[in-house]
């Protein structure tokens, strides 16, 4: 049974930082592309950052330069370092995994999803 468990969300003031983690189990992590998505209330889910099996990354334009995605294959864990946070970054953040995928930011590329962790940025 595949499980993706996010942690690290919380409330922070604008300009602050948070580091999200996603611990994966039940899958061969090194063979899966992994990504972070977010969904603000009343809006569609959007891809934030992704990293392929060979380490290639991609980012949503609005977070490029502020967020950094990384993976630790030895720990089967995905990370998202978020700096210079803005109120518009507030959302539920989800991690996702897809077998032998690339670094796409489209939800359809990922078969497995976590339950999410809330990020709230106040102005």
Secondary structure as UniProt FT lines:
FT   STRAND          3..7
FT   STRAND          10..13
FT   TURN            14..15
FT   STRAND          18..25
FT   HELIX           29..31
FT   STRAND          32..39
FT   TURN            41..42
FT   STRAND          46..51
FT   TURN            53..54
FT   STRAND          57..59
FT   TURN            61..63
FT   TURN            65..66
FT   STRAND          67..72
FT   TURN            73..76
FT   STRAND          77..82
FT   HELIX           87..89
FT   STRAND          91..99
FT   HELIX           107..109
FT   STRAND          112..113
FT   STRAND          117..122
//
